[in-house]
Amino acid sequence: MTPGKKQTAHPETESRVPHPFVVWLSGDLDLDHSAELRSLLLDAVARAPRGADIVVDLQNSSFCDSAGLNLLLTARESALASGSRITLAAPSHQMVRLLEITGSVGLFGFGPAEQRQPG
């Protein structure tokens, strides 16, 4: 993680239709930040309405290692157990390559970056 760069998540709950439950992440998704990332992702999945489309917006995250991928896969399993699905929004080229190399690219949906709603 770059000095002074903080990893954050900002979950927002909106009605299932037409808006998804969005989690904005920033910073590195790596071993150094795995405890915080685990807490943020699993809390967001737990807070999302049952059956919600959960979007993990990665537009402000450029690096993910195997620990970060493991946490995304864990969050995916938790979401599936509650009838939800996870979509990765705006993943970096490195993230997509990691998913391809590990054979997990087909486990997630992909989409564009989410726009933050005022308020």
N, C-alpha and C positions, 0 to 999 in steps of 0.2 A: 504494500500500500504506500502511496506517495505521502511524504510527511505533510501534515496539515490537511490531508484529504480524509474526510470522515465518511464512514459507511452509514447510510441511513435508509430507513424504510418508512413510507408514509401510507399505511393502508387506509382506504376510504371505502365505506360501505354505501352503496347506492342500490336502488331497487333493481331486482334481477332483470327486469325488462324496462328499458332497452339497454341499460348500462351494466358493465361487468364490475366485479369487485377488483379494484386495482391496488397493487403494491408497487411502489416506486423504490428501486434500489439504486444506490450509488456507491462507488468505491469498488474495491477488489473482492471477489467472491473466492476467498482462499482460506488455507488452513489458519493463518493468523487471525482471521475474523470469523471463524466457523461457529464459535459459541454464540456470538451476537446474531449472525445470519440464521442459525438454527432457530433461535428464539423468535426473530422477526418473521420468518417464513411460517413456522408452525403456528404462531399466534394469529397470523393473518388467515391461514387456512381455517383455524378454529373459529374465527370471528366472521368469516364469510357465511352468508346464508346457505343453507343446504341446497345443493344443486346449482350453485352459482358458477358462472364462468369467472375464473380467477386469472387475472392478467398480471404477470410479473414483468414490469417495465424495466428494461435493462439499458436504456439509452445513455445512462450516466455511469455505466460500469463497463470497463474495457477488458477485464481479466478475470478468468475463472480457472481454478485448478481442480484436481480430482476431488478435493474436499468440498468445494463449492458445488460441483456437479452432484456429488453424493447427497448433499442437502437438498438440491432441487429435485432429485429423484425421490427422496424421502417425503418432501412436501407433496409431490405428485401422488404418491401412494396414499398419503393421508387425505388428499383432496378426493381421490377416486373412491375412498371408503365412505365419504359423505355425499357421493353422487355428483361431485364437482369435477371440473377439469381445469388444467393449468395451460395457459398460453404464454409463451415467451414473446414479449414485444421488444423490437429493436435490438436483438442480440448482436454482439460484435462479431466480426469475422472469426476471431479466435474462438469465441464461444460456439459458433456453428461448427467450426472445424473440430473442436473437442467432442461435440455431440456426434459428428460423423465418424470420427476415429473410434469412439467407444460403442458405436452401434445404437446409440440412444436418440438419434435425431428424429426417429419416427414416434417417439413416446410423447412428444410435445407438439402442440399447435404453435404456429408462428404468426405474428402480426406486426403492424406498425406501432410506433411509439404512441402512447396515450397522451392526450392533452389534459392538463390539470384544469379542473373546474374552479372558477373564482369562488371565494367564500370560505 
